[in-house]
């Protein structure tokens, strides 16, 4: 049976390419999680003050401060 001979430089190049790909994927995952967390905090900051008012309206417990016509 014939042996397959692979040059050592090609093996090293393949390992470096796989390492670079793993690092890039890890960085993309970390960046996506940080972006998602930052976006969630910003949304909570914007919606937070309105949350009690919306819950009161939905539950039907509006105190009637606003005049309706």
N, C-alpha and C positions, 0 to 999 in steps of 0.2 A: 504494500500500500504506500502511496506517495505521501510524503510529509508536506504540509503547507508551511512555508517559511515566511514569516512576517518580520520586516525590519524593525529593530528596536525604536528607531525614531518615530515610526508610524504608530507604534503602541503608545509611546510617550505623548505624541500629538493627540491621539484619541482620548487618553486620560485627561489631558489638559482641557480639551473641548468639553468633555463630560463634566469636569469640575467647574468650568466657567458657566455651563448651562445650569448646573445645580445652584450655583451662587446667584445667577440672574433670576431663577425661579423663586428662590428664597427671598431675594430682595423685592420681587414683585408682590409676593404674598404679604410680606411685612408692610410694604407701602400701601397695599389695598386695605389692610386691616386698620392702619393708622388713619387713612383717609375716611374710612367708614366710621370710625370712632369719633373723629373730629366733626364729621357731618351730623352724626347723631347728637353730639353735644350742642352744636349750633341749632339744630331743630328743637331740642328740648328748651334751650334758652329763649327761642322765639315763641314757642307755643306754650311754654310753662305758665306765663301770666294769664293766658286765656282759658286754661284747662278747667278751672273751677266754674267759670261762666258757662262754658259749653256743657259741662256735666249738669249744671243747674237747669239749663234750657232743655236738655234731652230728658232729664228726669221729670220735667214738668214743674219744678219748684222755682220758677222765675219769680223774683220778688216784685216785679212790675214797676221798676224804676223808669223804664222807657215808655213813652207815651205811644200808643198805637192808633194814630189817626185822629 
